């Protein structure tokens, strides 16, 4: 039953308590029988060895559990910015999300990043203010911070009883009851009591605020409210659900996951307020017709549909099972042992097994239907973002977009016999993680790997050594630059060569021009050509230009923000061949770009520094010394957040310097912002 299913993600800033909260959800729903603590490296969801050692979540883990007759598929996502691709791909396939917010830190930099990503995918969410037992905890401050930062209507469904060391449970504003947890049963048992006299007035005030906010977002409830009619709890819950799914309000709950308080009401809220797969708007797809014509279609969540549509949102390598493909089904049903059609790659693949994911162990399934998430074993060519469907009705879902890698290091095996094994390992890792790439540098002969940050590459290199048992050496980190053009230029190339005694000719005119920053490269062909020009000629030209984008103009760095338009094609049916056009297009691209004032671009990072007030000056000084620009500063209880932009090349080793000038009390996060002309 679709209405008994929830696909949710837990998202937040690093250290806000996402994984701890998930552990409690699994424990109280009976999925695990012992609570694993991150601090002890025992968390169920952090099953990778490195996650246990570092105490952070790296890969989004999926797990299925049940609560009050509902199936809940949970995806626990990383909070560290270097693993933003994991968050991005997870949000793409979620129906709802729980944003875990620290009661002391409020909205932190990575919270802003994941919130914006959730907005992009229109994901309804509820907020759980965690760590209410910590000194300085402020539930209402956190709620107001979300309201101010994200301009959304926030509404408290609970208020805390006390805060910090005095935190002693919550008041449920819908049922108007106090809830207290029993520490001796690890929070499994709790008592629901009448509200004490000292808390009653405050509870009534916040219940009135709750009804007022919900009524102003629901016309039906609003009318009853204005008439002074009684509003039942059922009507209130129904109205909150409707407004949450429509994203007009964000409900707030609170607790302390570490001390087993507040988690069961959160689980009730997931079931009560977050949408079932058929309660969200249909996914948008493209129906790929003959001659690659495309027509927009709506993909309705219907398990009975004869047209299966699924999206591969994650690839993971398992030593025993091989490649595991995580698939979210949007329509129809796919069964074990059947063939599926990879719509983007136009290839058929066979599914050997379908598994239900339980973090680090799997259960066999016969099939997976619309709305559900499963793991397919046996897919050889599928990658993250690929659509699986049927050949008769090929529907392509919008691909997941990932940021480009900005930092590179050279890597080499310790022995030549390990080179093939290293290449195979890199191939597996780049299929798993779309923000990780590898290439051979033609000039130096080195093998270069690229990623989103120093921690990202450090984790990947450790996996190569520990998980894949390939001993390797790595060089110092290098910045990945880009090349672009600053003016428009046109060039005509006429190619003529004798190859194997046969004349090969091609003629092509193309124009290159700069595009707006961040828009990426664009290839178009406006040359008037009739059906006499075979498709393989046009494909050879497009493929050649796309290869040129990757190999650069002068220095061999990938190109960005360049528009290439083929304006004329000189085709001779007797002598023109695809290789000739491929060579002509490459030469024309090279000459045109060199005539269009090429420039070198460097990656600029958005840097957020959290620092106690007394060290803010030192922290700002460190960033400006590295060529950074301060853009703004936010004040918070106990400190400030400095927002700045700085060139990636000057940010190596920044964490060490920042720690030393702030006595280890400041922290920072860094995300890629844009490419700009490299300063001399």
C-alpha positions in Angstrom: 0.0 0.0 0.0 1.5 3.3 -1.2 -0.1 5.4 1.6 1.7 3.2 4.2 5.1 4.0 2.7 7.5 6.8 3.5 10.8 7.6 1.7 12.6 10.0 3.9 16.1 11.4 4.4 17.8 12.7 7.5 19.8 15.8 6.6 21.9 18.3 8.6 25.2 19.9 9.2 28.1 17.7 10.3 27.8 16.8 14.0 24.2 17.9 14.4 23.2 14.3 15.3 21.8 12.8 12.1 23.2 9.3 12.5 22.5 9.2 16.3 18.9 10.1 15.6 18.7 7.3 12.9 20.1 4.8 15.4 17.3 5.6 17.8 14.7 5.3 15.1 16.0 1.8 14.3 16.1 0.8 17.9 12.6 2.0 18.8 11.1 0.4 15.7 12.7 -2.9 16.6 15.1 -3.0 13.6 18.2 -3.3 15.9 18.3 -4.6 19.4 21.2 -2.5 20.7 21.8 1.2 20.2 25.2 1.7 18.4 27.0 4.9 19.3 29.0 6.9 16.8 31.6 7.8 19.5 32.3 4.1 20.0 32.3 3.4 16.2 29.3 1.2 16.6 26.6 3.0 14.6 24.5 0.7 12.3 24.3 3.3 9.5 28.0 4.1 9.6 29.1 0.6 8.5 32.2 1.6 6.4 35.4 1.2 8.5 36.4 4.8 7.8 33.1 6.1 9.0 33.6 4.3 12.3 37.2 5.5 12.6 36.5 9.2 11.7 33.0 9.4 13.4 31.4 10.9 10.3 29.0 9.7 7.7 30.6 9.4 4.2 28.2 7.3 2.1 24.5 7.7 2.4 23.2 4.4 3.8 19.7 3.2 3.1 17.7 1.1 5.5 14.0 0.0 5.8 12.1 -0.1 9.0 8.5 -0.2 10.2 6.5 2.1 12.6 2.8 1.8 13.4 2.1 -0.3 10.3 4.1 2.0 7.9 7.1 1.1 5.9 9.8 3.8 6.3 12.8 3.8 3.9 15.4 6.0 5.5 18.4 7.4 3.8 21.1 8.8 6.2 23.1 11.4 4.4 26.6 12.9 5.1 26.9 16.3 6.7 30.4 17.1 5.5 30.5 19.4 2.4 33.1 17.2 0.6 30.4 14.5 0.3 27.7 16.9 -1.1 27.1 14.5 -4.1 25.8 11.9 -1.6 23.3 14.4 -0.3 22.3 15.6 -3.8 21.6 12.2 -5.2 19.6 11.2 -2.1 17.4 14.3 -2.1 16.6 13.6 -5.8 14.7 10.4 -4.8 13.2 11.3 -1.5 9.6 12.2 -0.8 10.2 14.0 2.5 13.1 14.9 4.8 13.9 15.4 8.5 16.2 18.3 9.0 18.2 17.8 12.3 19.2 21.1 13.8 21.6 21.6 16.7 19.9 23.4 19.6 23.1 25.3 20.3 24.6 25.9 16.8 21.2 26.6 15.1 21.4 26.9 11.3 25.0 26.0 10.4 26.7 26.4 7.0 26.0 22.9 5.7 22.4 23.1 6.9 22.0 26.0 4.5 23.5 23.9 1.7 21.2 20.9 2.2 18.2 23.1 2.8 18.8 24.9 -0.6 19.2 21.4 -2.3 15.9 20.2 -0.7 14.2 23.4 -2.0 15.5 22.7 -5.5 13.9 19.2 -5.4 10.7 20.5 -3.7 11.2 18.1 -0.7 8.7 18.7 2.2 10.4 18.6 5.5 10.0 18.6 9.3 12.7 19.9 11.7 14.0 18.1 14.8 16.0 20.4 17.2 18.5 18.0 18.7 20.9 18.3 21.7 18.3 20.1 23.9 20.3 18.7 26.9 23.4 20.8 26.0 24.3 24.0 27.8 23.1 27.0 25.7 20.3 25.0 24.0 17.6 27.3 22.7 14.7 25.6 20.8 12.9 28.9 20.0 16.2 30.5 18.9 16.8 27.6 16.4 13.2 27.9 15.1 13.5 31.6 14.6 16.9 31.1 12.9 15.3 28.8 10.3 12.5 31.3 9.8 14.9 34.2 9.3 17.4 32.3 7.1 15.1 30.4 4.8 12.0 32.7 4.9 9.7 29.8 5.7 6.7 29.6 8.1 7.9 27.6 11.1 5.5 26.1 13.6 6.2 24.3 17.0 4.3 21.0 17.5 6.1 20.5 20.8 7.9 22.8 23.2 10.7 21.7 25.6 10.4 21.3 29.3 13.5 23.1 30.4 16.8 23.2 28.5 20.4 22.3 28.9 21.0 20.3 32.2 17.3 21.0 33.1 15.8 19.5 30.0 13.2 17.1 31.2 10.9 16.1 28.3 8.5 17.9 25.9 4.9 19.2 25.8 2.9 17.9 23.0 0.9 20.9 21.8 -1.6 18.8 19.8 -2.7 16.4 22.6 -1.7 19.0 25.3 0.2 16.4 27.3 3.7 16.3 28.9 6.0 13.4 27.8 8.8 12.2 30.0 11.3 9.5 29.0 12.6 6.7 31.3 16.4 6.7 31.2 16.7 3.2 32.7 15.0 1.7 29.6 17.2 3.7 27.2 14.1 5.9 26.4 12.0 3.0 25.2 9.4 3.6 27.9 7.9 7.1 28.4 5.1 8.5 30.4 2.3 10.8 29.0 0.9 13.1 31.8 -1.3 16.1 32.2 0.6 19.4 31.9 1.8 20.7 35.2 0.4 24.0 36.5 3.7 25.9 36.0 3.9 24.9 32.3 0.2 25.2 31.4 0.0 28.9 30.6 3.1 28.7 28.3 1.7 25.6 26.6 -1.7 27.3 25.9 0.1 30.3 24.4 2.1 28.1 22.0 -1.0 25.9 21.1 -2.8 29.1 20.2 0.1 30.1 18.0 0.1 26.6 16.4 -3.6 26.8 15.6 -3.3 30.4 14.3 -0.4 29.5 12.0 -2.0 26.4 10.6 -5.4 28.0 10.1 -3.8 30.9 8.2 -2.5 28.3 5.7 -5.7 26.3 5.4 -8.9 28.0 4.3 -11.2 25.3 5.6 -9.6 25.3 9.1 -9.3 29.1 8.9 -13.1 29.5 8.6 -13.8 27.3 11.6 -11.2 29.2 13.6 -12.7 32.6 12.8 -16.2 31.2 13.7 -14.8 30.2 17.1 -15.7 26.5 16.5 -13.9 23.7 18.3 -11.0 22.3 16.3 -10.4 18.6 16.9 -6.9 17.1 17.1 -7.7 15.0 14.0 -8.5 18.1 12.0 -5.4 19.8 13.2 -3.2 16.9 12.3 -4.8 16.6 8.8 -4.3 20.3 8.2 -0.6 20.2 9.4 -0.1 17.3 7.0 -1.6 19.1 4.1 0.4 22.3 4.7 3.7 20.4 5.3 3.3 18.5 2.0 2.5 21.7 0.2 5.6 23.2 1.8 3.7 26.2 3.3 4.8 25.3 6.9 7.8 23.6 8.5 6.7 21.7 11.7 9.3 21.7 14.6 9.9 19.0 17.2 12.7 18.7 19.8 14.6 16.3 21.9 18.0 14.8 22.7 18.8 11.7 20.6 22.0 11.0 22.5 20.0 10.8 25.7 17.0 8.9 24.1 14.5 11.7 24.5 12.0 12.9 21.8 12.6 10.3 19.1 9.2 8.4 19.2 7.2 11.6 18.6 9.5 12.4 15.7 8.7 8.9 14.2 5.0 9.6 14.7 5.5 13.0 12.9 7.3 11.2 9.9 4.2 9.0 9.5 1.7 11.8 10.2 3.1 14.7 8.2 5.5 13.5 5.5 4.1 12.4 2.2 3.5 8.9 0.8 5.0 8.4 -2.7 1.7 9.1 -4.4 1.1 12.3 -2.5 3.8 14.3 -4.2 3.6 15.7 -7.8 4.4 13.1 -10.5 8.1 13.0 -11.6 8.8 14.8 -14.9 10.4 12.7 -17.7 11.1 12.8 -21.4 9.6 10.3 -23.7 12.4 9.5 -26.1 10.9 8.8 -29.5 12.5 7.8 -32.8 15.2 10.1 -34.2 15.8 11.2 -30.6 12.8 13.4 -30.5 11.7 14.1 -27.0 8.3 14.8 -25.4 7.7 15.9 -21.8 5.6 13.4 -19.9 4.4 13.1 -16.3 5.4 9.8 -14.5 2.6 9.0 -12.2 3.4 6.8 -9.1 1.4 3.7 -10.1 2.6 0.2 -9.1 0.1 -1.3 -11.6 1.5 0.7 -14.6 2.8 -1.5 -17.5 5.6 1.1 -18.0 8.4 0.6 -15.4 10.5 3.6 -14.7 13.3 3.6 -12.1 16.2 5.9 -11.3 19.7 4.7 -10.3 20.6 7.1 -7.6 23.7 5.4 -6.1 26.3 2.8 -7.1 28.1 0.9 -4.4 30.8 -1.8 -4.7 30.4 -4.9 -2.6 33.3 -7.3 -2.3 31.0 -10.4 -2.5 28.0 -9.2 -4.7 30.0 -6.9 -7.0 28.3 -3.7 -8.2 25.1 -2.8 -6.2 22.7 -0.3 -8.0 20.3 1.6 -5.7 17.1 2.2 -7.6 14.1 4.3 -6.7 11.0 3.1 -8.6 8.7 5.8 -10.0 6.2 3.7 -12.0 5.4 0.0 -12.6 7.2 -3.0 -11.3 10.6 -4.7 -12.0 11.1 -8.3 -11.1 14.2 -10.4 -10.4 15.6 -12.2 -13.4 14.1 -9.8 -16.0 15.7 -7.6 -18.5 15.5 -3.8 -18.2 16.3 -1.1 -20.7 18.9 1.6 -19.8 17.1 4.5 -21.6 20.1 6.9 -21.7 22.6 4.3 -22.9 20.1 2.5 -25.1 21.3 -0.9 -23.9 19.5 -3.8 -22.2 20.7 -5.2 -18.9 19.6 -8.3 -16.8 18.8 -8.1 -13.1 20.2 -11.1 -11.3 18.8 -10.3 -7.9 16.8 -7.5 -6.1 17.6 -6.8 -2.5 16.0 -4.9 0.3 18.6 -2.8 2.1 19.2 -2.9 5.8 22.3 -0.7 6.2 25.0 -3.4 5.9 23.0 -6.5 5.3 20.4 -7.4 2.6 17.2 -9.3 2.3 16.1 -11.0 -1.0 13.1 -9.5 -2.9 11.1 -10.9 -5.8 10.3 -7.5 -7.2 10.3 -3.8 -6.5 7.3 -1.5 -7.3 6.6 2.2 -7.8 7.4 4.3 -4.7 9.8 1.8 -3.2 13.6 1.6 -3.1 15.6 -1.6 -3.9 19.1 -2.7 -4.8 19.7 -4.3 -8.2 22.5 -6.8 -8.6 23.8 -7.6 -12.1 23.7 -4.2 -13.8 27.0 -3.9 -15.7 26.8 -0.4 -17.4 24.4 1.6 -15.3 25.7 4.7 -13.5 24.3 7.2 -11.0 21.5 9.2 -12.7 20.6 6.5 -15.3 16.9 5.8 -16.0 15.8 2.1 -16.2 12.6 1.4 -18.1 11.1 -0.4 -21.0 12.1 -0.3 -24.7 8.5 0.0 -25.8 8.0 3.3 -23.8 11.5 4.7 -23.1 11.1 7.5 -20.5 14.2 9.5 -19.4 14.1 11.1 -16.0 16.1 14.2 -15.4 19.6 13.4 -14.6 21.2 14.2 -11.2 23.6 17.2 -11.6 26.8 17.1 -9.7 29.4 19.9 -9.0 32.8 19.6 -10.8 35.8 18.3 -8.9 38.2 21.1 -7.9 41.3 19.4 -6.4 43.6 16.8 -7.9 46.5 14.6 -6.8 48.8 12.3 -8.7 48.6 8.7 -7.7 50.8 5.7 -8.7 50.9 2.0 -7.7 53.9 0.9 -5.6 54.5 -1.9 -8.1 53.9 -2.1 -11.8 51.9 -5.3 -11.4 49.3 -3.3 -9.4 48.7 -0.8 -12.2 45.8 -2.7 -13.8 44.3 -3.3 -10.4 44.6 0.4 -9.6 42.8 1.3 -12.8 40.0 -1.1 -12.1 39.6 0.3 -8.6 39.5 3.9 -9.9 36.9 2.8 -12.4 34.7 1.3 -9.6 35.1 4.4 -7.4 34.2 6.8 -10.2 31.1 4.8 -10.9 30.2 5.0 -7.2 31.0 8.7 -6.8 30.2 11.1 -9.8 32.3 13.9 -8.2 35.4 11.7 -8.3 37.3 11.5 -11.7 40.6 10.0 -12.9 42.6 10.6 -16.1 46.1 10.1 -17.5 48.1 13.3 -17.9 49.5 13.0 -21.5 52.3 15.4 -20.8 53.7 13.9 -17.6 52.3 10.3 -17.9 50.9 10.6 -14.4 47.6 9.2 -13.3 45.6 12.1 -11.8 42.6 11.7 -9.5 40.2 14.6 -8.8 37.6 15.3 -6.1 35.7 17.9 -4.0 38.2 18.5 -1.3 41.2 17.3 0.7 39.0 15.1 3.0 37.2 13.6 0.0 40.5 12.5 -1.7 41.9 11.4 1.6 38.9 9.1 2.2 39.1 7.7 -1.4 42.9 7.0 -1.2 42.3 5.2 2.2 39.6 3.1 0.5 41.9 2.2 -2.3 44.5 1.0 0.2 42.3 -0.6 2.8 39.2 -1.8 0.9 40.7 -2.7 -2.4 44.2 -3.7 -1.1 46.1 -1.6 -3.7 49.3 -0.1 -2.3 49.9 3.3 -3.9 51.8 6.6 -3.5 50.1 10.0 -3.8 51.5 13.4 -4.6 50.8 16.8 -3.1 47.3 18.2 -3.9 47.0 20.3 -7.0 44.2 22.7 -8.0 42.2 21.7 -11.1 42.1 24.8 -13.3 39.8 25.4 -16.3 40.3 27.2 -19.6 37.8 29.4 -21.4 37.5 32.1 -24.1 36.8 35.8 -23.7 35.8 36.8 -27.3 34.1 35.3 -30.3 36.0 33.7 -33.2 35.1 31.7 -36.3 37.3 29.3 -38.2 36.9 27.1 -41.3 38.9 23.9 -41.6 39.2 22.0 -44.9 40.7 18.6 -44.3 42.2 16.4 -47.0 44.4 13.3 -46.5 45.3 10.2 -48.4 44.8 7.2 -46.1 45.4 3.6 -47.3 45.3 4.9 -50.9 41.9 6.5 -50.4 41.2 10.2 -50.3 39.5 11.5 -47.1 38.0 15.0 -47.1 35.9 17.1 -44.7 35.0 20.8 -44.5 33.7 22.5 -41.4 33.1 26.0 -40.1 32.5 26.6 -36.5 32.1 29.6 -34.2 33.3 29.7 -30.5 32.0 32.3 -28.0 32.1 32.8 -24.3 29.0 31.8 -22.2 27.8 33.2 -18.9 29.9 32.0 -15.9 28.6 28.7 -14.5 26.5 27.8 -17.6 29.0 25.2 -18.8 29.8 24.2 -22.3 27.2 24.0 -25.1 27.5 22.4 -28.5 24.9 23.3 -31.3 24.8 22.6 -35.0 23.0 25.2 -37.1 24.6 24.1 -40.4 21.9 23.5 -43.1 22.2 19.8 -43.8 19.8 17.5 -45.5 19.3 13.8 -45.0 22.2 13.2 -47.5 24.6 13.8 -44.6 24.7 10.5 -42.6 24.1 10.6 -38.8 27.5 9.1 -38.2 29.1 12.2 -39.7 27.1 14.5 -37.4 27.9 12.2 -34.4 31.6 12.2 -35.2 31.6 16.1 -35.2 29.7 16.3 -31.9 31.9 13.6 -30.3 35.1 15.3 -31.4 34.0 18.7 -30.0 33.0 17.1 -26.7 36.4 15.5 -26.5 38.0 18.9 -27.2 36.1 20.4 -24.3 37.9 17.9 -22.0 41.4 18.3 -23.4 41.7 22.1 -23.2 43.1 24.9 -25.4 46.6 25.8 -24.4 47.5 24.1 -21.1 45.4 20.9 -21.3 42.9 21.9 -18.6 39.2 21.1 -19.3 37.2 23.9 -20.9 34.2 25.6 -19.3 31.6 28.1 -20.3 32.3 27.9 -24.1 29.6 27.8 -26.7 30.5 26.1 -30.0 28.2 26.4 -33.0 28.9 24.5 -36.2 27.6 26.9 -38.9 28.6 25.0 -42.1 29.5 21.4 -43.2 31.1 20.6 -46.5 30.2 17.0 -47.2 31.2 14.9 -50.2 29.4 11.5 -50.4 32.4 10.0 -52.3 35.3 11.0 -50.1 34.0 12.3 -46.7 34.4 9.9 -43.7 33.6 10.2 -40.0 37.3 10.1 -39.0 38.0 13.0 -41.4 35.2 15.1 -39.9 36.4 14.2 -36.4 39.9 15.5 -37.2 38.6 18.6 -39.0 36.3 19.5 -36.0 39.2 19.1 -33.6 41.5 21.4 -35.6 38.8 24.0 -36.2 38.0 24.0 -32.4 41.7 24.4 -31.6 42.3 27.3 -34.0 39.1 29.1 -33.2 39.7 29.0 -29.4 43.2 30.2 -29.8 41.8 33.2 -31.8 39.2 33.9 -29.2 41.6 35.2 -26.5 41.7 32.1 -24.2 42.2 32.6 -20.5 43.0 30.4 -17.5 40.3 30.1 -14.7 40.9 29.0 -11.1 38.3 27.6 -8.7 37.0 30.0 -6.1 35.6 28.5 -2.9 32.8 29.7 -0.6 34.2 29.5 2.9 32.1 29.7 6.1 34.1 30.1 9.3 32.4 29.6 12.7 34.4 31.3 15.4 34.0 32.5 19.0 33.7 36.4 19.0 37.2 37.0 20.5 38.9 35.2 17.6 36.8 36.6 14.7 39.4 39.2 13.8 42.2 36.6 13.7 40.1 34.2 11.5 39.2 37.1 9.1 42.8 38.1 8.9 43.8 34.5 7.9 41.3 34.4 5.1 42.3 37.8 3.7 46.0 36.9 3.8 45.1 34.1 1.4 43.5 36.4 -1.1 40.0 35.9 0.2 37.2 38.4 0.2 34.8 38.7 3.2 31.2 38.9 2.0 29.2 39.0 5.2 29.1 38.0 8.8 26.3 36.6 11.0 26.1 36.9 14.8 25.2 33.9 16.9 25.0 33.1 20.5 28.6 32.6 21.6 30.2 33.5 18.3 30.0 34.6 14.7 29.9 33.0 11.2 32.1 34.7 8.6 31.1 34.2 5.0 34.0 34.6 2.5 35.3 33.6 -0.9 38.9 32.5 -1.6 40.9 30.9 -4.4 41.2 27.2 -3.8 45.0 27.3 -4.6 45.6 29.3 -1.4 43.4 27.3 0.9 45.7 24.2 1.4 46.6 23.8 5.1 44.0 26.5 6.1 42.5 24.2 8.8 45.9 23.9 10.7 46.5 27.7 10.6 42.9 28.5 11.7 43.2 26.1 14.6 46.5 27.6 15.8 45.2 31.3 15.7 41.9 30.4 17.4 43.2 27.9 20.0 41.4 25.2 18.1 38.0 26.8 18.8 37.0 27.8 15.2 35.9 25.5 12.4 35.2 26.1 8.8 33.5 24.5 5.8 34.3 25.1 2.2 32.2 24.5 -1.0 33.0 25.2 -4.6 31.5 28.5 -5.7 32.6 29.3 -9.3 35.6 29.7 -11.6 37.2 33.1 -12.2 40.2 34.5 -14.1 43.4 33.4 -12.3 45.1 36.3 -10.6 48.8 36.6 -11.6 
